[in-house]
Amino acid sequence: MAVMTGVTGAQADDLTRCAVLFEAADPPRAGTVVFWDPPGGPARPVDGETGAVDVVTVEDGTPVTRTVAAVRLPVADALPVLARAARPDSGAHPAAAFWGVAAGIALHLAARERLLPGVTPGGYDAWRTGPLDLDDVRRVRELAGAAPPEAYAAALAGSRGAAVRMAEPEGLVREFLNAVADTLPRTPAAHAATGRAAFAAVEPQHVPRLRAWAEEISAGLDSGVRVSLRVELAGAGEETGGGPDGGGTGGDRAPGGPPELRLVPRAHSLADPTLALDAGELFESADHALGPRAQADTVRAVRRAASVWQPLERLLPVPRALALSDRDVTDLLDDGAARLRAHGIDVLWPGDAHRSPTARAVLGAGLAPPADMRSFFRGDGTVDLCWQLELDGEPLTDEERTQVATGRPVVRLRGDWALVGAGLARKAREPKVASLTAIEALAVALTGHARAGTEQVPVAPTPWLLALRARLADPDGGGEPVRQPAALAATLRDYQLRGLRWLDRMTSLGLGGCLADDMGLGKTVQLIALHLLRQDHADTRGPTLVVCPASLMGNWQREVGRFAPGTAVRRYHGPGRGLDGADTGFVLTTYGTMRLDADRLAGHRWGMVVADEAQHVKNPHSGTAKALRLIPADARIALTGTPVENSLSELWAVLDWTTPGLLGGYGEFRRRWMAPVEAERAEGTGEHSTARRLAGLVRPFLLRRRKSDPGIAPELPPKTETDRPVSLTDEQSALYRGQVKEVMARIRGSEGIARNGLVLKLLTGLKQICNHPAQFLKEENAALTGRSGKLELLDELLGTILAEDGAALVFTQYVAMARLLERHLRERGVPAQLLHGGTPVARREELVQRFQDGEVPVFLLSLKAAGTGLNLTRADHVVHYDRWWNPAVEAQATDRAYRIGQTKPVQVHRLIAEGTVEDRIAALLESKKELADAVLGTGEQRLTELTDDELAGLVELRSE
């Protein structure tokens, strides 16, 4: 009958409910898998065709042969069916499930490259499984022992009635494994691996001439022996063998001293790993189950092992037992056994010495809790990291440690002999790993790991450090609750009071922190409350220096006057600035002024330094960041709604200022945290284990609350965010396609920095075209109406908003576009005002106040200058005219209106040009949100790293 091929999914499910047999053939890949119905009814057809098979059934206690309908499949076509049958919930017939498990074993062996070329008895090319290790043999035998009768019920040729015979299950399983092995590697790779085209051919090749070659290839892999090495404890003075003279060096040990160790080679059959003999037994007689070549194969195997671990040369020329010197044992314990194992040679240690000591790193053992935690963390304290040696989880006594430190590889500990490697002895002699600063010790306590030499090792902190870790891990900090200061002219919300408690706890311990609440949740009032709280204690009293963007100085001055009336507040900015009398209250300065006057500010005593909108110092190598580090203070607090915008390096920059040493140096941070976190994100498996460990380290020092968190800001009105697609005009479409064609051609022919620059030029140009042709073409006075889909939609939106007596913030990242919008609205008679980076501080404050007072309903803002800090709750609409590269920046801009104090629902409108790069950029950056949740920040895929094809797909103008 014909053998069927091309089984459909439905047919495969049907066939799994049949009983299954395997019919071997020469060559093995010509074997077939037979599906049949045990009751004797017709087998379920595949494409309507069936055949027959003789099977053995038992009737009235007597085995009889019956012919039943069957379907035969080639091994390759049967494998998917058998894989379905192996599933626990498949409902398959037990015989089908049995062969499904066998198929799984065969595929596993193939994946491990346990395949050998050979020539069959009929002279055909064939692959077979091998060499098998002991676990493989056990697995096959266990499977064969569990075979249901229907799985091997085919009657052997010539058997009938009472003389019926069936195949033996284990032999049949091995035939099936060889059939799968012969089916799979029929690819050009098989030709390359063997140098013989026959072993890549699908059709059988008659190659009897290759038999000797194939046997030679397999001889050293599957028909020889494998050697393992067993270490034994021998009583003092007991005779051991070795080379011709015993090969030992341990026979001179004094009676009653530590036992000597000897190494016993053991030969294992590769064909049947369950067969094994000690070398002594093997060389005593040629009459053994390992075969006539076993002695020669064992000598060769020992010679190969000696090239890995030189002392084994003493086993030659006739391997027997080898007495080990102390030096041998130490070398074997340290890395000799590991090297041998890497070459497939197992070293088995004696069970009598399994209770060997272990070493673990312990932080601060014996150190009492510091009386003054603040002084301790501000640089006065150190903590030792030491090795603690243990046996069965109990620390060694000083006497036991001394024994281990002697360097002897076998020592008596608590009534048993124990093995001690040189590394363990060295840790006993030199227990101190390092002396850590208090901040470094705290970081180790939080992560549970420290660097010892070149590796990260788990560390057990001392009890008081564990208690401190638990205290820091509790957002509320435990202990006595902190009440808001009496001088604060406000009632803090619950989450703000918790923020104050956290700020007070961190600064009272001498630690800094980053308050990273969402914009609009009241970071300023929490900081003002902390300042007032610190004035109640003589050791924390002092002025607070606030470093902020110029646009926020007025807001800080108003907020201090509002929430802390009577508290001195001055601006250190502009000509004639000075610090005379600045011994209390708040001093406000800008990042630019701070950079210029860092030395002068560093010479003044500050009770606290605050970096507001701390993302301004996210580049640790910038002059601004370096200047900020020069200013000493009793406490350092960073305020930001986005602790990480683009890279984890920004997180390091902020926290290394607030709490120096917590994350190590920048190079160490890159190696230990940034690179692994980015690698995990690139893999895309959803596993962020490194990110979670980093989060565990930074979480106590970074308080992050979002408006969406339960109970944070329930009084805020709803916010609706809407993407508003617009079509490009014909002029925009032509400019867009032209820009893509021209710049992509240049990009494809460039590399390195030049290519990166061209990519950014392309993306910037396309976004400007999407905004308005006049922006891209740099036309300052050209007509604007009718040339941009976005501008037309903005006119419609503003018309509706103003008709409803609403107010709108319109953000763009381009000042040039903002000026075009200002001119356009002025020509249409729409009251509007513009704020950008060049607007003087006094003028900014005037513009903010005018808008908040309702004098101007439309506020045009450049995203970089006005995306943070401003309080613009008069607006109930926010329009993002163009998209920023980072969604977090857009969210900050939206928070100018959607913040505490807002009483009206806020509608956010994002204008997006259809079919353009703007349509796809949000999806490209979406991956950053996953990591942001894991580490409170993220690293985003840099657009310049896209391949040419990826970039072309990103910027292509599509009709949809």
Secondary structure, DSSP 8 states (H G I E B T S, - for coil): --------HHHHHHHTTSEEEEE--SSGGG-EEEEE-TTS-----BTTB-EEEEEEEEETTEEEEEEEEEEEEEHHHHHHHHHHHTSTTS---HHHHHHHHHHHHHHHHHHTT-EEEEE-TTSBEEEEE----HHHHHHHHHHHHT--GGGG-BB-TT--GGG--B--HHHHHHHHHHHHHHHTT-SHHHHHHHS-GGGG-SS--B-GGGHHHHHHHHHTTTSSEEEEEEEEEE-TT-----STT---S-TT--TTS--EEEEEEEEEESS-TT-EEEHHHHHH-S-STT-TTHHHHHHHHHHHHHTTSGGGGGG-SS---EEE-HHHHHHIIIIIHHHHHHTT--EE--GGG----EEEEEESTT----S-HHHIIIII-EEEEEEEEEETTEE--HHHHHHHHT--SEEEETTEEEE--HHHHHHHH--EEEEEEHHHHHHHHHHSEEEETTEEEEEEE-HHHHHHHHHHHSTT-SSS-----TT-SS---HHHHHHHHHHHHHHHTT--EEE---TTS-HHHHHHHHHHHHTTSTTT-S-EEEEE-GGGHHHHHHHHHHHSTT--EEE--STT---TT-SSSEEEEEHHHHHHTHHHHHTS--SEEEEETGGGG-STTSHHHHHHHTS--S-EEEE-S-S-SS-HHHHHHHHHHHSTTTT--HHHHIIIIIHHHHHHHHHTSS--HHHHHHHHHHGGGEE---TTSTTTSTTS--EEEEEEEE---HHHHHHHHHHHHHHHHHHHT--HHHHHHHHHHHHHHHHHHHH-HHHHTT-SSS--TTS-HHHHHHHHHHHHHHHTT--EEEEES-HHHHHHHHHHHHHHT--EEEE-TTS-HHHHHHHHHHHHTTS-SEEEEEHHHHSSS---TT-SEEEESS--S-HHHHHHHHTTTSSTT--S-EEEEEEEETTSHHHHHHHHHTHHHHHHHHHSS-----GGGS-HHHHHHHH-----
